[in-house]
Amino acid sequence: MIQKTTLSSHVLARALRTQQRGFSLLEMMIAILIMSFGVTGAALLTVATVQYNKTTQYQMVAQQIANQLAESMRANTDGFMADSYKKEDAYSSSRAAASVPDCVLEVACTISEIASIDKAKTANTLIQSLPGGDFNVQRSGNRADIWIMWLEPSAASTSFGTVNCRSAAVSGVSPAPRCLYWRAAI
């Protein structure tokens, strides 16, 4: 009897050791699946971070351009009050570079010539700095309403929409641009 007990405990110990030797294929597959979810999540987070950084960069450029245009209007207040800076055409992402006009008299430019030069330079800066860059300007008393418009290079634009856009400039435009609205006292 003693030998049977020793034999069965020996078989039992051996059976336990074989069950404890390593991971099964099912356990490995589950571990790989859980890790793949984590790696995919980290990759998507990285992509979103890069997209939003680019969006922020475009917003900063748009703010700088709007501020420069407002400063040009302040320097030419008479031209602004005469509506020489007004630009209300529909948005176009494929505008050609604007030719910068010259003054009729080289010694003195008129207020409307200065405004035309400022608008052409702003248009060219937008074309060079922002994808599909364009702008609109309206005068409301002594305030300038400025809209800077551009296209986002990714799907990030769909999450922000066109809430800051002048509706007359972007109605029916596809793809819809991203807009920065800037109001300046002149």
C-alpha positions as CSV (number, residue, x, y, z in Angstrom):
1,M,0.0,0.0,0.0
2,I,2.8,2.3,0.7
3,Q,4.1,2.0,-2.8
4,K,0.8,2.9,-4.3
5,T,0.5,6.1,-2.3
6,T,4.1,7.1,-3.3
7,L,3.4,6.3,-6.9
8,S,0.2,8.3,-7.0
9,S,1.7,11.3,-5.3
10,H,4.7,11.1,-7.7
11,V,2.3,11.0,-10.7
12,L,0.3,13.8,-9.2
13,A,3.4,16.0,-8.6
14,R,4.5,15.3,-12.2
15,A,1.1,16.3,-13.6
16,L,1.2,19.5,-11.6
17,R,4.6,20.3,-13.0
18,T,3.5,19.9,-16.6
19,Q,0.6,22.2,-16.1
20,Q,2.9,24.9,-14.7
21,R,5.5,24.8,-17.4
22,G,4.4,27.9,-19.4
23,F,1.7,29.9,-21.2
24,S,-0.8,28.2,-23.4
25,L,-1.4,29.4,-27.0
26,L,-4.7,30.9,-25.9
27,E,-3.1,33.0,-23.2
28,M,-0.5,34.2,-25.6
29,M,-3.1,35.2,-28.2
30,I,-5.1,37.1,-25.5
31,A,-2.0,38.9,-24.3
32,I,-1.1,39.9,-27.9
33,L,-4.6,41.2,-28.5
34,I,-4.5,43.4,-25.4
35,M,-1.1,44.8,-26.3
36,S,-2.3,45.5,-29.9
37,F,-5.2,47.6,-28.5
38,G,-2.7,49.6,-26.4
39,V,-0.3,50.1,-29.3
40,T,-3.1,51.1,-31.7
41,G,-4.5,53.6,-29.1
42,A,-1.0,55.2,-28.7
43,A,-0.6,55.5,-32.4
44,L,-4.0,57.2,-32.9
45,L,-3.1,59.6,-30.1
46,T,0.1,60.5,-31.7
47,V,-1.6,61.1,-35.1
48,A,-4.2,63.3,-33.4
49,T,-1.5,65.3,-31.6
50,V,0.3,66.0,-34.8
51,Q,-2.9,67.1,-36.5
52,Y,-3.9,69.4,-33.7
53,N,-0.4,70.9,-33.6
54,K,-0.7,71.7,-37.3
55,T,-4.1,73.3,-36.7
56,T,-2.7,75.4,-33.9
57,Q,0.2,76.5,-36.1
58,Y,-2.2,77.6,-38.8
59,Q,-4.3,79.5,-36.3
60,M,-1.2,81.4,-35.1
61,V,-0.2,82.3,-38.7
62,A,-3.8,83.5,-39.4
63,Q,-3.8,85.7,-36.3
64,Q,-0.5,87.3,-37.3
65,I,-1.7,88.0,-40.8
66,A,-5.0,89.4,-39.5
67,N,-3.1,91.6,-37.0
68,Q,-0.8,92.8,-39.8
69,L,-3.8,93.7,-42.0
70,A,-5.4,95.6,-39.1
71,E,-2.2,97.6,-38.5
72,S,-2.1,98.4,-42.2
73,M,-5.6,99.7,-41.9
74,R,-4.7,101.8,-38.9
75,A,-1.8,103.3,-40.9
76,N,-4.3,104.2,-43.7
77,T,-7.3,105.2,-41.7
78,D,-8.7,107.4,-44.5
79,G,-8.5,104.5,-46.9
80,F,-10.3,102.3,-44.4
81,M,-13.1,104.8,-43.7
82,A,-13.5,105.1,-47.5
83,D,-14.1,101.3,-47.7
84,S,-11.0,100.8,-49.8
85,Y,-10.1,97.7,-47.7
86,K,-13.5,96.0,-48.3
87,K,-13.2,92.5,-49.7
88,E,-16.4,90.4,-49.6
89,D,-16.0,87.9,-52.5
90,A,-16.6,84.2,-52.0
91,Y,-13.9,81.9,-50.7
92,S,-11.6,80.2,-53.2
93,S,-8.9,77.8,-52.3
94,S,-7.2,78.1,-55.6
95,R,-6.6,81.8,-56.1
96,A,-3.6,82.8,-58.0
97,A,-1.1,85.2,-56.5
98,A,-2.2,88.8,-56.7
99,S,-0.2,91.3,-58.6
100,V,0.8,94.2,-56.3
101,P,-0.2,97.4,-58.0
102,D,2.0,100.4,-58.3
103,C,1.2,104.0,-57.4
104,V,0.4,106.3,-60.3
105,L,2.7,108.9,-58.8
106,E,5.9,107.4,-57.4
107,V,6.3,110.2,-54.8
108,A,2.8,109.9,-53.3
109,C,0.2,107.1,-53.3
110,T,-3.5,107.7,-52.9
111,I,-5.3,106.1,-50.0
112,S,-7.1,103.7,-52.3
113,E,-3.7,102.7,-53.9
114,I,-2.2,102.0,-50.5
115,A,-5.3,99.9,-49.6
116,S,-4.9,98.0,-52.9
117,I,-1.2,97.3,-52.2
118,D,-2.0,96.2,-48.7
119,K,-4.8,93.8,-49.9
120,A,-2.6,92.3,-52.6
121,K,0.3,91.8,-50.1
122,T,-2.1,90.2,-47.6
123,A,-3.5,87.9,-50.3
124,N,0.0,86.8,-51.4
125,T,1.1,86.2,-47.8
126,L,-2.0,84.0,-47.2
127,I,-1.3,82.0,-50.4
128,Q,2.3,81.4,-49.3
129,S,1.6,80.8,-45.6
130,L,-1.7,78.8,-45.4
131,P,-3.1,76.1,-47.7
132,G,-6.0,77.6,-49.6
133,G,-5.5,80.9,-47.8
134,D,-8.0,83.7,-48.5
135,F,-9.6,86.6,-46.6
136,N,-12.6,88.9,-46.3
137,V,-12.9,92.4,-44.8
138,Q,-15.9,94.4,-43.9
139,R,-16.2,97.8,-42.1
140,S,-18.6,98.3,-39.3
141,G,-18.2,101.9,-38.3
142,N,-14.7,102.4,-37.1
143,R,-14.2,98.6,-36.6
144,A,-12.8,96.1,-39.1
145,D,-14.2,92.6,-39.3
146,I,-11.5,90.4,-40.8
147,W,-12.0,86.7,-41.7
148,I,-8.9,84.6,-42.5
149,M,-9.8,81.3,-44.3
150,W,-7.7,78.3,-45.1
151,L,-8.0,74.5,-45.6
152,E,-6.9,72.0,-43.1
153,P,-4.7,69.3,-44.6
154,S,-6.4,66.6,-42.6
155,A,-9.7,65.4,-41.2
156,A,-9.2,67.9,-38.3
157,S,-11.2,70.5,-40.1
158,T,-14.4,68.5,-39.9
159,S,-14.3,68.5,-36.1
160,F,-14.2,72.3,-36.0
161,G,-16.5,73.3,-38.8
162,T,-17.0,76.8,-40.2
163,V,-18.5,78.5,-37.2
164,N,-16.3,81.6,-37.4
165,C,-16.7,81.9,-41.2
166,R,-18.7,84.7,-42.9
167,S,-21.6,82.7,-44.3
168,A,-21.8,84.5,-47.6
169,A,-18.1,83.7,-48.3
170,V,-18.3,80.0,-47.7
171,S,-21.9,79.0,-48.6
172,G,-21.8,76.1,-51.0
173,V,-18.0,75.8,-50.9
174,S,-16.6,72.3,-50.7
175,P,-14.4,71.4,-48.9
176,A,-15.4,73.9,-46.2
177,P,-12.5,76.1,-45.0
178,R,-11.4,76.8,-41.5
179,C,-11.9,80.4,-40.4
180,L,-10.4,82.9,-38.0
181,Y,-12.5,85.9,-37.2
182,W,-10.7,89.0,-36.0
183,R,-12.3,92.3,-35.1
184,A,-10.1,95.4,-34.8
185,A,-10.8,99.0,-33.8
186,I,-9.3,101.3,-36.4
